[in-house]
């Protein structure tokens, strides 16, 4: 009998070990099937504008554009930061064309809804059909396969809004699936070294219970403040936050009867540090912290690494004196030529699939040149006989270019002229549905005609050659023609189409 009992125990151990081994194998395979990605956030409305369509390195080709929020004018209308409607962002920020340019160069975009400032759509819009339409408008316009839901502040404690959000996201995923299109949804939440808040775990559970297939939960490893214990570095706090989140998510998934292996669960976690100086003065995330977080992410198989933000991924210049005050355009720490995106982006073990570069400079000798059609070109087609001044736009071989200064007879897609020597800047491709933009002209008499004998002071406006010019300083006898010829010493500045349009519409409203 003792021998029989021992044999039974051995057999039970072997079976149990076999099951454990199989579960571990299955977990590893499931984790490996999900990519590990890097996608830095870009603040779309920040000044100066960040040129995400011209990636500074290979790791910055996947971006999360931020933030879509509810418009103050209409709670169920999406807007960029409550500054621009989708159409206004297309015209004023060239957003659609810049997205197309990034994709043309092999990159891609996702969009983040929410953020700390303004109102997330689900919080402001209580009509579920209109809410769904608002999200769909953004997803369809930018042809998104990934969205990011940044829920923080008051929005995180609004249980009714979270419920609406969950229902709409499930329906959107089902709609996309019926069209054989994927829609990955990441939920971005605040975190402390101790993990997610109770509202955060409740939000995750609400979305999962509603049937949303979450790509993962992205935690904002930043702005810890008093939650970071004395002596705990930003790196240590971030690792503690990640490990605590992993344990919390295991419980949440189990609660909704979704059993997920340890490795697969790490794939469902994203980490987003705020690089350099955080909003909390004592919280500073250094390049050394970034390297440590990268190593941790690789060791655990983190599914997503992000950063706030690509706009800030540069050392501040000498004219920015107070580094403890957060800048939208620099990190506030010493970087030299090194970039946080290169350090953190190296954590991704799967890069975006290679997309052939269809830009003019990548054209082969056998490629047929694009024939521009005036009926579908948003700007005049470039001509070697015309003279162009700064900010003039043209279309050439399927792409839109903007003049950096006065130029004539310089082919926009000249493959030799590069960088600062090129008189033209590539904005992006001509988009489907583009039509010629009307040339805005001020009605005769809007401003007095320029006269050589008149004294003009800064801010004075005049008409010249059916265009409107504004004086940059005191002048007499200097013709606005000098501005058209591109002279940097001209006393005149020609108003752009956008400025003229706003001016005329403002006058009409009076």
MIDREN-623118 format. One record per residue: residue in three letters; x, y, z of N, C-alpha, C in turn. Coordinates in pm, whole numbers, plus 32768, in hexadecimal, padded with zeros to 4 digits. Atoms other than C-alpha are relative to their C-alpha. Layout:
<fipas>
ALAXYZXYZXYZ;...
</fipas>
This chain:
<fipas>
UNK80517F8580008000800080008054807F8000;UNK7FAF7F868005810D8101804F803B80197F76;UNK7FC67FEF808581AC80BC7EFB7F9780327F9C;UNK806D7FD68059805B80E07E4C7FDF80938015;UNK801C7F737FE28019822A7EFD806B805B7FC6;UNK7F907FB18036817082A67E9A7FF5800C7F69;UNK800D80018092813282437D2F7F9280627FD5;UNK806E7FA480207FE682FE7D2F802D8091800D;UNK7FCF7F787FEC808E84357DBA805C802C7F8E;UNK7FA47FE1806E819C84217CAF7FB2801D7F80;UNK80507FED8079809783FD7B9B7FB480858004;UNK80467F807FF07FCE85217C25805F80757FE8;UNK7F9C7F988013810B85F37C2E802580127F6E;UNK7FDB7FF9808E8162859A7AC87F9180407FAE;UNK80717FC68048800485EB7A4E7FF58095801D;UNK80077F747FDB7FFC872D7B14806F80517FC0;UNK7F907FBA803F8152878E7A957FEC80107F6B;UNK801A7FF9809080E8873D79337F9B806C7FDF;UNK80657F9880157FB5881A7952803C808A8010;UNK7FBF7F7F7FE88085893479E2805B80267F8D;UNK7FA57FE680708184890F78CC7FB280287F84;UNK80527FDF80748073891177C27FC4808C800C;UNK80377F7B7FEA7FD28A44785D8069806B7FE9;UNK7F937FA1801481218AF478618021800E7F6C;UNK7FE37FFE8090815D8A9276F67F94804E7FB5;UNK806F7FBB804080028B0A768F80068096801C;UNK7FF47F737FDA80378C4F774E806C80457FAF;UNK7F917FC6804C81848C8976A07FD880167F6F;UNK802A7FF4808C80EA8C4B754A7F9B80727FF1;UNK80637F9480077FC58D34759280438088800C;UNK7FB97F817FEF80B18E477608804E80237F82;UNK7FAE7FE8807881918E1C74D87FAB802C7F8A;UNK80587FDC806E80638E4373F47FD980938002;UNK80217F727FF6802B8FA57473807F80537FF3;UNK7F877FB18013812290AE73FF802080598078;UNK7FD47F9C7FA081EC918874E88021807D7FB0;UNK7FF57F8A805581D492E974628030807A804E;UNK7FE17F7C7FC8825A9447749E7FB380677FB0;UNK804A7F948042817B9570745280008079805D;UNK7FF87F877FAF81CF96C774DC7F88805B7FE9;UNK806E7F9F800D80BF97C575238032807F7FBC;UNK7FE67F7D803D80B1990474567F8D805C8026;UNK80637F9A7FDF7FFD9A3774D87FE4804F7F81;UNK801F7FC880847F529AA373967FF380988002;UNK801E7F717FFE7EEE9C017406806D80548043;UNK7F967FB67FBB80319C5F74BC804C805A7F9F;UNK7FAD7FA3804C81039D847444808D8000803B;UNK8002800A809181F79D70739D7FD07F777FD0;UNK8037807B8039815E9C6972BB806E7F977FF2;UNK7FA0806D800A820C9B1872CB7FEB7FB57F7C;UNK8008803F808582599A80717580097F68800C;UNK7FFF80927FF181FA991771C1800A7FB97F7A;UNK7FFA803C808581E498DA704B80907FF57FCC;UNK7F72800B8022836098FD703F80477FC08077;UNK7FCA80437F8983D197F67140809680198010;UNK7F737FE47FE4851B984771EA80527F808004;UNK7FBC80818004856D96D371FE7F997F947FE3;UNK8059806E802584DC958071A27F9D7FDF8070;UNK805780217F908448955772FF7F8F80658013;UNK80677F987FF28372968F72D37F9E7FFE7F8B;UNK80588009807482B0961571A47F717FDA8023;UNK8087801F7FD3818495A1726E7FDD8065806D;UNK801F7F937FA480D696C073237F6F7FF7802F;UNK80877FF67FC97FA796F774027FDC80958003;UNK80247F7280097F08984473A37F9A8021806D;UNK804E7FDF7F887E6C98F674CE7FD380927FFE;UNK806B80527FCF7D61995775347F7F80287FBC;UNK80877FE5802E7C06993774A37FA6800E807B;UNK805A7FE77F8F7B0B99CE75977F7C80377FCB;UNK80827FC7802679A49A4A7595800E80967FE8;UNK80017F71801C796F9B9E74F97FA680488064;UNK80547FB17FA578EC9CA975E57F81802E7FBB;UNK80747FD1804B77FD9D1774D27F987F937FEE;UNK805A80728013776B9BBB74A4803E7F888045;UNK7FC6806A7FAC77A79AAD75AB80147F7D7FB5;UNK7FF4807D804B777F999874A7805280107F81;UNK7FA97FEA807378729A2C73AA80917FF3802C;UNK7F73800E7FDD79E099BF73B3805180797FD6;UNK7FA77F9080237AEC9ACB73B7808D7FDE802E;UNK7F75800E7FD27C649ADE73DA80188066806D;UNK7FE17FAB7F8E7C9A9B6875357FA280748015;UNK80617F947FFB7B649C4275118033807D7FB8;UNK7FCB7F90804F7C349D1D74287FD47FF67F6E;UNK801A8014808E7BE99C8472D47F977F927FED;UNK8054806D802F7ACD9BC0723980577FA87FA7;UNK7FB1805780577B409A9E7160801F80467F7C;UNK7FE97FB7807E7B139B767029806580718013;UNK7FA27F937FE67BCA9C9C70C6808F7FCB8011;UNK7F7B803B7FF17CEC9BB9712780387FD87F79;UNK7FD2802280867CF89B456FC0803280777FB3;UNK7FD67F89804B7D139CA76F39806D804F8049;UNK7FA37FAB7FB77DCB9D63704E80817FB88028;UNK7F8A804B7FD47EB99C4D70BD80327F9E7F96;UNK7FDE806180697EC99B836F7780007F718037;UNK7FF5807E7FB87E7F9A5A70587FE97F877FA7;UNK801C807380577DE499706F5780757FE57FA2;UNK7F93801080617EFD99B06E5F80807FD18046;UNK7F8780297FB7800C99856F677FF67F6E802B;UNK8014808E7FE07F7498396FD6801C7FAB7F84;UNK7FE88049807D7F7597CA6E6C80957FFC7FE0;UNK7F707FFB801A80E098386E4E804B7F9B8057;UNK7FBF80607FA7814697696F7F7FE97F727FCF;UNK801D80868035809896376EF180497FE87F7D;UNK7FB78009807F8137967E6DA280917FD9801A;UNK7F74801C7FDC828996686E52800F7F808051;UNK7FF6807F7FBA8234951D6EFC7FD480008091;UNK802C7FF97F7681A6959470487F697FF3800B;UNK809080067FEC804B959470DF7FDA804F807C;UNK80327FB27F8F7F70964A71DA7F8D7FB98046;UNK807B801C7FB57E76960172EC7FD78085803D;UNK80337F837FC77DA59706739D7FD77FE78090;UNK802580087F747D77974575107F88805B801D;UNK80787FB77FD77C2397B075968009801E8095;UNK80077FE07F727C0C986976DF8070805A8030;UNK7F987FAE7FC37D3398E377AC7FCA8047807C;UNK80257FBF7F817D3199AF78EC7FB080807FEC;UNK80427F8080197CC09AFA78557F887FEB7FA3;UNK8078800980517B6A9B2E77B37FAD7F858025;UNK805A806F7FE07A559A2977A980097F907F99;UNK8002807580587A6C98CB771D7F747FF47FC6;UNK8081800480467955988776227F947FB98050;UNK8065804D7FB778A4977F76F67FD08048807D;UNK80277FB27F8B78A0986E781E7F9E806E7FDA;UNK80517F8D80297806998F775E7F837FD97FB3;UNK806D80278059772698D976647FB37F8B803D;UNK804E80687FBD760E9813770B7FA67FB17FA1;UNK804E80468065755C97AB75CA805A7F957FC0;UNK7FA6806B802C75F396567579800E7FF67F68;UNK7FF780078093759F965F7405805980707FCA;UNK7FAA7F91802A764097B673DF80907FEA802D;UNK7F7A801D7FCE7766974674B380487F9E7FA3;UNK7FC68062805C77A1961C73D3802580427F7B;UNK7FE57FB9807D778996FD72A1807B8059800B;UNK7F8B7FA97FEB788D97E9733780817FB17FF9;UNK7F8880548006798996D4737080177FCC7F72;UNK7FF580368088793D96417219803680677F9F;UNK7FD07F9580597979979071738098800B8003;UNK7F6E7FF77FF17ADB979C71FC80437F827FC6;UNK7FC5807E802D7B25962B71B97FFD7FF57F68;UNK800C800980917AA5963D7054805480697FB8;UNK7FB67F9580447B43978A6FFF80957FE17FF7;UNK7F7180197FFD7CA0971E706680237F6D7FE9;UNK7FEE808D80217C6F95AE700980517FB9806D;UNK7FB680327F8C7CD5953971647FE67F6C8018;UNK800E808B7FD37D1693D371CF801E7FF58095;UNK7FE17FFC7F717D84943873307FCE80848039;UNK80277F867FB97CE5952E7423802E7FF48091;UNK7FD17FF77F767D57959E757A7F9A8050804F;UNK80637FBC7FAC7C5C95F9768A8046802E807F;UNK7FB87FC87F8E7D0996DF77837F9980358063;UNK80677FDD7F9F7C1F96E878AE804280248084;UNK7FC37FD17F837C9297B779D67FB080758038;UNK80477F907FC17C2198C77AC37F707FDE801D;UNK808E80127FE17AAB98F47AEC7FC07F947FAA;UNK803A8065805A7A63981079C3800A7F748038;UNK7FE980867FCC7AED96E47A7F7F9B7FD9806C;UNK8061801C7F9779EE97037B977F70800B7FCF;UNK80857FF5803B78C897347AAA7FD47F767FCD;UNK8022808A8022783B95D27AAC7F9D7FF87F8C;UNK806080018070771D962879BE804880157F7B;UNK7FB47FE8807A781496AF78BE80537F867FDB;UNK7FB18079801B78F2957A78E17FA67F937FC5;UNK805F8063803477C094A078A57FDC801D7F6F;UNK801D7FD9808B77669565776A80777FE07FA6;UNK7F858017804D78CD955076F480107F6B7FE1;UNK7FEF8090801278D793D777287FA07FC97F96;UNK80638030805F7796939A76688020802A7F72;UNK7FE27FCB808677F994767543807D7FBE7FC6;UNK7F85803E8031795793E2752B7FE77F6F7FD3;UNK80208088802A78CA928175207FBA80017F78;UNK80497FF8807F77DC92E57408805B80277F8D;UNK7FA27FD8806978F2938F734680597F8D7FD7;UNK7FAF8075802179CB9259735C7FAF7F9C7FAF;UNK8055805E804A78A8918172E67FE880327F72;UNK80167FC780857862926E71C4807B7FEF7FA8;UNK7F84800E804E79CC926C7158801A7F6F7FDB;UNK7FEA808E801979DF90F371797FA87FCF7F8F;UNK805B8028806B78B090CC70968033802C7F77;UNK7FC57FCF807E797291916F90808D7FC97FEA;UNK7F7B803F80067AA690B56FC980708064801A;UNK7F9C7F9F7FD67B5E91D7706980147FF58096;UNK7FE2800A7F727C0B91D371B97FF8808A8043;UNK7FFA7F867FB07BE892D672CC80377FDC8088;UNK7FC080197F807CDE92B773E97FE68075805D;UNK80237F977F9F7C7D93757523805C7FF4807A;UNK7FAC7FF67F887D7693E0762F7FBC805F8062;UNK80357FAB7F967CFD946D777980748039804F;UNK7F927FBC7FBB7DEF956E780A7FCF803B8084;UNK802D7FDB7F7A7DD795AC7980807280368055;UNK7F997FD27FA17E9196657A9680277F8C805C;UNK7FCE806B7FAA7F64958E7B7D805D803A806A;UNK7FA17FDF7F95802995A47CC1805D7F878010;UNK7FAB80757FE9814694C37D347FB47F8A803C;UNK8052806B7FC6803993FF7DEC7F9D7FC57F9C;UNK8056803680677F7793C97CA97F90805E7FD6;UNK80727FB580307E30943A7C0C7FA7802B8074;UNK80647FD87F9E7D2994F67CD07F8A7F9F7FF8;UNK8077805480037BE494467D287FA780247F89;UNK804C7FD680767B3A95177C19803D7FC87F80;UNK7FBC803780747C41949E7B247FE07F6E7FE9;UNK8020808E800F7C0A932D7B667F6C7FED7FDF;UNK80908008801F7A9093697B5C7FE8801D7F6C;UNK800F7FDE808D7AB494087A03802A7F8A7FA8;UNK7FD28075804C7B7A92DD79827F957F948004;UNK806480697FF07A7791ED7A0D7F8180227FB3;UNK80797FD68048795892B87977800E7FE47F6A;UNK7FEC8016808F79ED92A9781880047F6A7FDF;UNK7FF8809080197A3F913678317F777FBE800F;UNK808580397FE778E690E278BE7FA080217F8D;UNK80567FD7806F7845919F779D80237FB77F7E;UNK7FD9804A807778FB90BF76A6806980437FAA;UNK7F957FBE804A7A0C91AF7639807D7FA88004;UNK7F82804B80097B4190F675BF807280638010;UNK7F977F9E7FE57C4C91CC766580877FCF7FCD;UNK7F76801E80277D9E91D275BE80598006807B;UNK7FB37FF87F867E22923877117FE0807C8051;UNK800D7F8E7FA67E37932F782E808880468006;UNK7F877FB080047F38944278098003805A807B;UNK7FFB7FB07F857FA594DD7953806280747FF1;UNK7FAF7F87800A802F963E796E806080058076;UNK7F9A80067F97816D960D7A3580438089800E;UNK7FD27F757FF98197977C7A8A7FBA80488072;UNK80427FA77F9F814198947B7D7FD67FB6807F;UNK8022804E7F89815397B37CB17FEA8058807B;UNK800F7FAA7F8D817998CE7DAA80187FB78083;UNK7FF0803C7F7B814698597F127FF07F698000;UNK80108091800380F196F77EA180867FB87FEF;UNK7F788038800A826396C37E5D804480118088;UNK7FCB7FFB7F7882FE96697FAB808D803C7FFF;UNK7F7A7FC57FF9843D971A8021806C7F9A7FD8;UNK7F938056802C8570968B7F777FE07FAA7F88;UNK80288051807484A995E27E63801480517F81;UNK7FE57FBA807D852896467D0A7F877FF67FA3;UNK806B80068062844496887BE27FFD7F767FBD;UNK7FFA8086803C84BC95407B4A7FC47F99805E;UNK803480607F9F8474947B7C887F69800F8010;UNK80907FE87FF4831D951D7CA77FB67FCA7F86;UNK8041802E807B82CC94C97B3D7FFB7F687FF9;UNK7FFE80927FFE8334935E7B617F9B7FCB8066;UNK806280287F99826993427CA27F7280117FCB;UNK80857FE78039813C93D97BED7FDB7F947F9B;UNK801A80678066815D92E07ACF7FE17F7A8041;UNK801480817FBD817791B37BB57F7C7FFD804C;UNK807F7FFA7FB9805192257C887F8B7FF97F9E;UNK8069800480667F7F925E7B4F7FEE7F737FCA;UNK8005808A80327FD591017AD37FAE7FA98060;UNK8049804F7F9C7F5390687C187F6D80278001;UNK808B7FD27FFE7E1891407C117FB37FCE7F86;UNK8044802B807B7DC790E77AA87FE57F6A8002;UNK8018808F7FF37DEF8F757AF37F7E7FE7804C;UNK807C800D7FB17CDB8F9C7BF77F87802B7FB0;UNK80717FCD804D7BFC906B7B127FD87F9D7F92;UNK801F805F806B7C188F7579EF7FC17F818039;UNK803980767FC07BD08E547ADB7F70801A802A;UNK80867FDD7FD37A9F8F0B7B617F9B7FF87F8E;UNK805C800580737A088F227A03800E7F7B7FB5;UNK7FF4808980347A628DB379C880527FF97F7F;UNK7FA08009806C7B7D8DF378D580887FDD803E;UNK7F81802D7FC77CAB8D27793B8070801C7F9E;UNK7F907FD880577DEA8DBA78AC80827FDE8046;UNK7F7F80257FCA7F4A8D3A78DD8053807A8026;UNK7FAB7F927FCE80568E0A79878045804B7F8F;UNK7FB77FBE806D811D8E4E784A7FA1804C7FA4;UNK80627FBC80557FE88EA1777D7FCE807F8043;UNK802F7F8A7FB77F798F92788C806580727FFA;UNK7F9C7F97801080C4904D78787FF280427F76;UNK80137FC98085807B907577067F8B80627FFC;UNK80747FA87FFA7F39912477688018807A8058;UNK7FDD7F8B7FB07FF1922F782C8057805F7FAE;UNK7FAF7F98803F8078937577A38037805D806A;UNK7FC07FA37FA2816394697850801980857FB9;UNK7FEC7F7C803C816595DF780B803D80608066;UNK7FC27F9B7FAA826396B478C67FF5808B7FC1;UNK7FF27F76802F826C982E78AD8094801E8004;UNK7F6E7FF3800683CC986A7835802E8083803E;UNK7FC77F877FC684AA996178E97FB380348077;UNK80467FBF7F9284079A5A79D27F6A7FE27FFA;UNK8090801A7FF682AD99E77A427FB8807D8032;UNK804E7F907FCB81929ACD7AAD801C80158094;UNK7FD67FF77F7481F69A7C7C14809480218001;UNK7F777FCD800A83399B3E7C4980697F99802B;UNK7F9E80607FCE83E69A277D0D800E7F857FA7;UNK7FFF80778056839999227C028046801E7F7C;UNK7FB27FED807984A3991A7AF580297F787FCA;UNK7FE58081804084BD97F27A06807580127FA0;UNK7F857FEB804B861F97DF797C80137F987F93;UNK7FDC8063806586BC97297859802B7F7D8040;UNK7FD9807A7FB8874C963479577F837FB5802F;UNK807F803E7FDC85EB95F579D77FC27FBC7F86;UNK80388037807C857D95BD786F80447F7C7FDB;UNK7FB7807A801F868F94BC78397FD67F8E805F;UNK802A80647F9F862B940779787F737FCD7FE4;UNK80888029801F84BB940679167FFC7FAD7F81;UNK7FF28050807A851A938677BF80297F718022;UNK7FCF80857FDC85D89263785A7F947FB08047;UNK806E80437FBA84B59212793F7F957FD47F9D;UNK80678020806283BF921E781C80267F877FAC;UNK7FD08072804F8494912E77517FFC7F808051;UNK7FFB80787FAC84BD903D78737F747FC8801B;UNK8088802C7FE48344903078AF7FAD7FE97F82;UNK8050800B807982CE904477487F8B80607FFD;UNK80687F9980008209918677747FC880117F72;UNK803F7FF98083810D91AD765A800B80867FBB;UNK7FFC7F7C803E8128932276258055805E8053;UNK7FB47F967FC0821D943576777FDC80837FBA;UNK801E7F7C803781BD95A1764980528068804C;UNK7FBF7F947FB5823996F376C57FB480817FE6;UNK80387F7A801081B3984D770080728064800D;UNK803680168084821098D776158072800E7F9D;UNK7F9A7FEE806782CE98D374CD801E80947FEC;UNK7FE97F6F800A82A09A4E74C78074802B805A;UNK7FA27FD67F9883819A6075FD80867FB67FF9;UNK7F89805580058491996E758C807B804A7FCA;UNK7F8A7FB2802385AA9A6E7579802B80518079;UNK7FCC7FB07F9186889B2D76687FD580907FF0;UNK80287F73800686109C8B76C0807780587FDC;UNK7F977FA4802786D49DA8762A80228061806F;UNK7FD27FA37F98878F9EB576EF7F9E8070801E;UNK80607F957FE9866E9FAA76CA7F887FD38054;UNK806C80317FA9858B9ECC779D803B7FF1808B;UNK7FB27FFA7F8386059F2978FC7FCD7FA98072;UNK803780447F8B85179E7579EC7FDC7F717FDC;UNK80148089802C853D9D0279AD7F9A7FB58053;UNK806280447FAD84569CA37ACB7F71801E7FD3;UNK80827FE3803B83349D3C7A087FF57FAE7F7F;UNK800D805D807082B69C3A79107FEA804B7F7D;UNK800D7FC7808682E19C9777A27FBD7F9A7FA4;UNK803C8057806582149C0E768080647FD77F96;UNK7FA48013807083479C1375A380887FC78027;UNK7F8080397FD6846A9B8B76737FF07FB98085;UNK800F805A7F8E84AC9A96778C8025803D8087;UNK7FD57FC57F8285549B72789180757FB68040;UNK7F8A80487FCD86779A7D78BE806A7FFC7F92;UNK7F938009806287C89A5278187FEF7F847FAA;UNK800D806E805F87AC997C76E080717FFA7F9B;UNK7FA17FFC806D88B899EE75F07FBA7FDB7F7F;UNK803E802E807D886F993E74A67FAC7F838015;UNK804B807B7FE587CB981575517F6C801E8011;UNK80907FED7FF8865397E675467FC07F928054;UNK804A80617FB08565973E76387FBC7F997FA6;UNK8047805B805984AA96A97510805B7F8F7FCE;UNK7FA28068802A85E395ED74A680157F9A8070;UNK7FEA805A7F8E8616955D76037F847FAD801C;UNK807B80477FE084AD9504764E7FCC7FB17F89;UNK803080448078845C94A674E780467F7E7FE3;UNK7FB6807C80158565939A74E97FC27F8B804A;UNK8043806B7FB5848192D575D57FA57FAF7FA6;UNK805E80478057839E927674B380497F917FB7;UNK7FC1806F804883EE911E742A7FC17FEA7F78;UNK8041800880828303914A73047FEE808D7FCC;UNK800D7F7B803C831B927872217F8880017FA2;UNK806B7FF68061821192F77136802B7FBB7F7F;UNK7FDB803F807F820292346FF0803580677F9F;UNK7FC27FA4805E82D792CF6EE47F9E80257F92;UNK80577FCE8069820C93A76DF7805780467F98;UNK7FAD7FC0806682A7940B6CAB7FF180978004;UNK80007F6E7FFF8307957A6CAA7FDA80317F76;UNK802F7FCF8081823E961C6B96801A80957FEE;UNK7FE27F71800B82CC97776BCE804C801A7F7F;UNK7FBF7FE0807E8356982C6A9D80937FDD7FFE;UNK7F71801B7FFE84C198016B0C801E7F6B7FFD;UNK7FEA808F8000848F96886B237FDB7FC27F7A;UNK802C803580808411966669BE80747FC07FB4;UNK7F998043804F84CE957468E08002803B7F74;UNK7FF37FCA8087854395C267827F947FCB7FA3;UNK8066803A8056843294E366F57F73802C8027;UNK80857FD67FD28313957F67BC7FCB80707FA8;UNK803E7F9980538222964966EC7FE180798056;UNK801E7F897FB1820797B267667F698015800D;UNK808D7FE37FEA80BB981867FA7FDA807C7FB1;UNK80317F8D804B7FF598FF671A7F9A80498057;UNK80577FB37FA97F559A0F67EC7F8680337FB4;UNK807E7FD6803C7DEA9A6067A57FCF807F8046;UNK802E7F837FC17D7F9BC967E07F777FF38043;UNK808680107FC87C1E9B4D682E80027FC2808B;UNK7FF880427F7D7C969A87695E807580318053;UNK7F8D7FCC7FB77DC29B5369CB7FD68072805B;UNK802E7F987FA27D849C236B07804980857FEE;UNK7FB27F8680167E909D206AA0802C80037F6E;UNK7FD47FF8808B7F169DA0695280717F9C7FE4;UNK7F96805C80297FF39CAD6897807E80517FE5;UNK7F827FB6800B815F9D1668A38022801C7F6D;UNK7FD47FD8808681E39DD16775808A803D8009;UNK7F797FC88004834B9E216720800280917FD8;UNK80067F75802B82D89F7066997FCF805E806E;UNK803C7FAD7F9682319FE667DA80668021806C;UNK7FAF7FD87F8C82CBA09B69017FB07FE2807F;UNK804480247F83827AA01E6A5F804880418075;UNK7FC87FC57F8682A9A0C36BB07FE37FA58077;UNK800E80517F8882B8A0386D107F6D7FE2801F;UNK808580337FD981859F666D737FA57FE57F89;UNK80508026807481069F466C0E80007F687FF4;UNK800B8092800D808A9DE66BCC7FE37FDA7F6F;UNK801580348087808E9D186A907FED7F698008;UNK80088091801180439BB96A1A80617FD77F93;UNK7FA280318065814C9AF46963800C7F68800C;UNK7FF780928008813D998568FA7FBF7FBB8079;UNK805280437F9C802F992A69F4801880298090;UNK7FE37FD47F7880B999E36B237FF38097800D;UNK800D7F717FE280869B346BCB80838031803D;UNK7F847FC37FCF81B59C126C097FE4808F802A;UNK800A7F757FD281E19D5C6CC0808880437FF0;UNK7F837FB7801582E49E606C62803680358085;UNK7FC17FCD7F8783DC9EB66D76802C80917FF0;UNK7FD77F77801E84489FF86CCD7FE4801B7F6C;UNK80147FDE808D843FA0A96B7D80487F9A7FA8;UNK7FC28063805884809FB16A687FC380067F74;UNK802D8009808B84669F8E68F080517F967FBA;UNK7FC08068805284B19E69680B80477F968054;UNK7FCA806B7FAC85089D8469337F987F918009;UNK806080708000845D9C3269017FE97FD38090;UNK801B80217F7383AF9BDB6A4C803B7F7B802D;UNK7FCD80827FD5841B9A6E6A4D808D7FE47FCD;UNK7F75800F802A85829AAD69E780477FA18061;UNK7FC380607FA4863599796A778089802A8035;UNK7F7B7FD37FD4877E9A366A9C7FF580618074;UNK80107F9B7F9787029B596B6F7FC57FBF807C;UNK802D803F7F8486E29AE06CD6800D80618075;UNK7FF37FB67F8486AC9B6C6E2F7FEB80947FEF;UNK80107F6F7FFD86E09CDE6E5D8017803F7F77;UNK7FE67FC5808387509D106CF37F8A7FF67FA2;UNK80738013805786049CA16C5F7F9D80728012;UNK805D7F907FF3851B9DC66C107F707FD4801A;UNK808780337FEC83EA9CE56C2E7FFC7F9B8072;UNK801880627F9583609C1F6D577F8B7FA77FD6;UNK8069805E802382969AE56D117F9A7FFA8073;UNK806980057F9B81489AF56DCB7FBF7F768005;UNK803F8083800680A999B26D557FBB7FED7F7A;UNK803C801C80837FEE990C6C377F7B80477FEA;UNK80877FD580237EBD998B6B807FA17F93802F;UNK805B80617FC27D9A98E36C337F877FE57FA8;UNK807E801B80477C6B98356B9F7F968064802B;UNK80677F9D7FDF7B5399316B8B8032808F7FFF;UNK7FCC7F7780077C3C9A5E6B727FC880497F87;UNK802E7FAA806C7BBE9B7E6AA1804D80828006;UNK7FB77F807FFF7C589CC96A3A7FCA805D806C;UNK80297F9E7F9C7C539DC36B577FEF80887FBE;UNK80137F7C803D7BC29F116AF4806880628034;UNK7FA27F9A7FD97CB9A02D6AF57FB380748042;UNK80477F987FB57C45A1236BFF803880897FDC;UNK7FD77F75801C7C4DA28F6B9A7FA5805D804D;UNK804F7F9D7FB77BDCA3BA6C607FB680597F9C;UNK804B7FA7805B7ACBA48A6BBC804680887FF5;UNK7FC47F7C80157B45A5D06B267FCA80628068;UNK80267F9D7F9D7B43A6E26C2A80047FCE808F;UNK7FF580347F777B73A5FA6D548069804E804E;UNK7F967FAD7FC67CB6A6B86D97802D80617F94;UNK7FCF7FA080657D53A7E76CEC806F7FC37FAB;UNK7F94802D80587E37A7A76BC5808580398032;UNK7F7C7FD07FD77FA9A7C36C0F8028807A7FAD;UNK7FD17F868044803EA9176BBA808D801F802C;UNK7F737FE77FE181ADA9706BA680128079805A;UNK7FEE7F867FB28175AAC16C4A7FC67FF9808D;UNK8041800C7F7C80B7AA426D7A805E7FC18066;UNK7FB4803C7F928159A9F96ECA7FAC7F92803E;UNK804780717FC580FAA8A36F5280477FD68081;UNK7FCB802D7F808126A82970B67FDC7F6D8017;UNK8014808E7FE28132A6CD714A7F6C7FE18014;UNK808B802A7FF37FE3A61D71247FA480397F97;UNK80537FC9806B7F61A6F470077FF17F997F91;UNK8019805E806D7EC3A62D6EED7FDD804C7F81;UNK80177FC280827EB8A67F6D7B7FE07F967F99;UNK8017805680737E48A5EB6C30806F80187F9A;UNK7F9B7FF580697F4BA5A06B257FF47F857FA8;UNK800B806F805F7F21A4CB69ED7F937F9E802C;UNK8075804C7FD27DCDA4506A78801E7FA8807A;UNK7FDB80497F867E7CA3CE6BAF800480628075;UNK7FFC7FAC7F887E7CA44E6D1780877FED8044;UNK7F7E80027FBC7FC2A4A96DC47FF4804A8084;UNK7FFD7FBE7F7E800AA50A6F2B808E8034801A;UNK7F7E7FC47FE58124A5F66F9080417FC2807B;UNK7FB6803A7F90822FA55B706E8040806E8055;UNK7FC77F8E7FB982BFA6AD70CF7FE780807FAE;UNK80117F7F804582C5A81E706980447FFA7F77;UNK7FC27FFC80858302A84F6EF87FBD806C7FAB;UNK80357FA4806682D3A9406DD9804C7FE67F7F;UNK7FC3801380838311A8FD6C6C802A7F727FE1;UNK7FD9808B801C835EA7896C937F867FB17FD3;UNK80738044803A8274A6C46BB17FF07F73803A;UNK8019808B7FD781CEA57F6C2680377F9A7F9F;UNK7FC4805A80638265A4ED6AEB807D7FBC8038;UNK7F87803C7FC583A0A4B06BBA7FDE7F82804E;UNK802B80787FB782DCA3B96C907FE27F8F7F9F;UNK801D806680658263A3026B5880807FC57FC7;UNK7F81802F803483CCA2E66AE880517FB48069;UNK7FC080517F998426A2406C33806980488051;UNK7F9B7FB67FB484F8A3546CCD7FE37FF68096;UNK801080087F6E852FA3176E418002808B803F;UNK7FFB7F787FCD8565A48E6E687F8780527FD9;UNK80787FB880298411A4E76DDA7FB48030807B;UNK80517FC97F93833BA5C56EB67F737FC78000;UNK8089803180128209A5016E457FF87F69800D;UNK801D808F7FF58170A3AE6E8E7F797FE67FBD;UNK807E80218045806CA3176DA57FAB7FA68058;UNK805A80547FB37F3DA2896E597FE57F7F7FB4;UNK80198082803E7F09A1176E187F6D7FEF7FDE;UNK808A801F80227DCFA07E6D887FAB7FEF807D;UNK804A801A7F857D67A00A6EE47FE68082804D;UNK800F7F817FBA7DA6A1606F827F9A80597FB9;UNK805B7FAD804F7CECA20C6E697F717FCD800C;UNK8085803C7FF37BC9A11A6E837FC280238087;UNK80337FDC7F7C7BA8A1576FFA7FDF80948008;UNK80157F6F80007BC6A2CD6FC17F7D80237FBB;UNK80787FE1804E7AB4A2D46EB97F827FCE8047;UNK807480367FB979CAA1F16F7E7FE18052807C;UNK80147FAC7F8B7A00A2CB70B07FBD80837FDD;UNK803D7F83802C79AAA4036FF07F6D7FEB7FDB;UNK8087801C80297874A35B6F637FA27FEC8075;UNK8053801B7F8977FCA2FD70BF7FDA807F8049;UNK801D7F847FB87801A46671357F8080427FCD;
</fipas>
